[in-house]
């Protein structure tokens, strides 16, 4: 079993040159877990790659990689993140490799 928890939150951002902040949707991602016997097989990385396709607005993503098969289904209330925050116990390097494609940077 592979797990991650995503928490939808209302956040505030102030864009460059804006005079006021705005309320947006953001996600906190934590507790990514791969059982010991399944580690090192790429499952966790692939799950974190697919998470971009669930949380981010579709126009902000590149085309879905054909070799990955069918894109994840869309769910009401998702696909609208302005940003996400990833809480990691293993450091930034692992998740940086988990971009929305194999050639793009992931969680930074």
C-alpha positions as a Markdown table, in Angstrom:
| # | Residue | x | y | z |
|---|---|---|---|---|
| 1 | Unk | 0.0 | 0.0 | 0.0 |
| 2 | Unk | 1.3 | 3.4 | -0.9 |
| 3 | Unk | 0.0 | 6.5 | 0.9 |
| 4 | Unk | 0.0 | 10.2 | 0.8 |
| 5 | Unk | -2.2 | 12.6 | 2.5 |
| 6 | Unk | -3.3 | 15.8 | 0.8 |
| 7 | Unk | -5.0 | 18.6 | 2.8 |
| 8 | Unk | -6.9 | 21.2 | 0.9 |
| 9 | Unk | -6.5 | 24.7 | 2.4 |
| 10 | Unk | -7.5 | 28.2 | 1.7 |
| 11 | Unk | -4.4 | 30.4 | 1.4 |
| 12 | Unk | -3.6 | 34.0 | 0.7 |
| 13 | Unk | -1.1 | 35.2 | -1.9 |
| 14 | Unk | 0.0 | 38.6 | -3.1 |
| 15 | Unk | 1.1 | 38.6 | -6.7 |
| 16 | Unk | 3.9 | 40.9 | -7.9 |
| 17 | Unk | 2.5 | 44.4 | -8.6 |
| 18 | Unk | -0.9 | 43.6 | -7.0 |
| 19 | Unk | -2.1 | 46.0 | -4.5 |
| 20 | Unk | -4.0 | 43.4 | -2.4 |
| 21 | Unk | -3.7 | 39.8 | -1.5 |
| 22 | Unk | -6.2 | 37.2 | -2.8 |
| 23 | Unk | -7.7 | 34.0 | -1.4 |
| 24 | Unk | -6.6 | 30.8 | -3.3 |
| 25 | Unk | -6.7 | 27.1 | -3.0 |
| 26 | Unk | -3.5 | 25.3 | -1.8 |
| 27 | Unk | -2.7 | 21.8 | -0.7 |
| 28 | Unk | -0.4 | 20.5 | 2.0 |
| 29 | Unk | 1.0 | 17.1 | 1.1 |
| 30 | Unk | 2.4 | 14.9 | 3.9 |
| 31 | Unk | 2.9 | 11.3 | 5.1 |
| 32 | Unk | 4.1 | 9.9 | 1.8 |
| 33 | Unk | 4.8 | 6.2 | 2.6 |
| 34 | Unk | 6.0 | 3.2 | 0.6 |
| 35 | Unk | 6.3 | -0.1 | 2.5 |
| 36 | Unk | 9.9 | -1.2 | 3.0 |
| 37 | Unk | 9.6 | -4.3 | 0.6 |
| 38 | Unk | 8.4 | -2.0 | -2.2 |
| 39 | Unk | 11.0 | 0.8 | -1.9 |
| 40 | Unk | 13.4 | 1.3 | -4.7 |
| 41 | Unk | 11.0 | 0.3 | -7.4 |
| 42 | Unk | 9.9 | 3.8 | -8.4 |
| 43 | Unk | 6.3 | 3.5 | -7.1 |
| 44 | Unk | 6.6 | 6.4 | -4.7 |
| 45 | Unk | 8.1 | 8.7 | -7.4 |
| 46 | Unk | 5.5 | 7.8 | -9.9 |
| 47 | Unk | 2.7 | 8.4 | -7.3 |
| 48 | Unk | 4.2 | 11.8 | -6.6 |
| 49 | Unk | 4.4 | 12.5 | -10.3 |
| 50 | Unk | 0.7 | 11.7 | -10.8 |
| 51 | Unk | -0.2 | 13.9 | -7.8 |
| 52 | Unk | 0.7 | 16.9 | -10.0 |
| 53 | Unk | -2.1 | 15.8 | -12.4 |
| 54 | Unk | -4.6 | 15.6 | -9.6 |
| 55 | Unk | -3.9 | 18.9 | -7.8 |
| 56 | Unk | -2.7 | 21.3 | -10.5 |
| 57 | Unk | -5.0 | 23.2 | -12.9 |
| 58 | Unk | -4.8 | 21.3 | -16.3 |
| 59 | Unk | -3.8 | 24.4 | -18.3 |
| 60 | Unk | -0.7 | 24.7 | -16.1 |
| 61 | Unk | 0.6 | 21.2 | -17.0 |
| 62 | Unk | 2.4 | 20.0 | -20.0 |
| 63 | Unk | 0.8 | 17.2 | -22.2 |
| 64 | Unk | 0.4 | 14.0 | -20.2 |
| 65 | Unk | 3.2 | 11.5 | -21.1 |
| 66 | Unk | 1.7 | 8.9 | -23.5 |
| 67 | Unk | 4.0 | 6.2 | -22.2 |
| 68 | Unk | 2.4 | 6.6 | -18.7 |
| 69 | Unk | -1.0 | 5.4 | -20.1 |
| 70 | Unk | -4.2 | 7.1 | -19.2 |
| 71 | Unk | -4.1 | 10.3 | -17.1 |
| 72 | Unk | -5.6 | 10.1 | -13.6 |
| 73 | Unk | -9.3 | 10.8 | -13.4 |
| 74 | Unk | -10.5 | 14.2 | -12.4 |
| 75 | Unk | -12.3 | 14.7 | -9.1 |
| 76 | Unk | -14.6 | 17.5 | -8.0 |
| 77 | Unk | -12.7 | 19.9 | -5.8 |
| 78 | Unk | -9.3 | 19.0 | -7.2 |
| 79 | Unk | -7.3 | 20.4 | -10.1 |
| 80 | Unk | -7.4 | 23.9 | -8.7 |
| 81 | Unk | -4.3 | 24.3 | -6.7 |
| 82 | Unk | -2.4 | 27.6 | -6.9 |
| 83 | Unk | 0.4 | 26.0 | -5.0 |
| 84 | Unk | 1.2 | 23.0 | -2.8 |
| 85 | Unk | 3.5 | 22.5 | 0.1 |
| 86 | Unk | 5.2 | 19.2 | 0.6 |
| 87 | Unk | 6.4 | 18.1 | 4.1 |
| 88 | Unk | 9.3 | 15.7 | 3.7 |
| 89 | Unk | 11.3 | 13.7 | 6.2 |
| 90 | Unk | 13.8 | 12.6 | 3.5 |
| 91 | Unk | 14.9 | 15.9 | 2.1 |
| 92 | Unk | 14.3 | 17.7 | -1.2 |
| 93 | Unk | 16.4 | 15.7 | -3.6 |
| 94 | Unk | 14.0 | 12.7 | -3.9 |
| 95 | Unk | 10.9 | 14.7 | -4.6 |
| 96 | Unk | 12.7 | 17.1 | -7.0 |
| 97 | Unk | 12.8 | 14.1 | -9.4 |
| 98 | Unk | 9.0 | 13.6 | -9.2 |
| 99 | Unk | 7.9 | 16.2 | -11.8 |
| 100 | Unk | 4.7 | 16.1 | -13.9 |
| 101 | Unk | 6.9 | 14.5 | -16.6 |
| 102 | Unk | 10.1 | 12.6 | -16.5 |
| 103 | Unk | 12.0 | 15.6 | -17.9 |
| 104 | Unk | 10.6 | 18.3 | -15.6 |
| 105 | Unk | 11.5 | 19.2 | -12.1 |
| 106 | Unk | 9.0 | 18.2 | -9.4 |
| 107 | Unk | 8.5 | 19.2 | -5.8 |
| 108 | Unk | 11.0 | 21.8 | -4.9 |
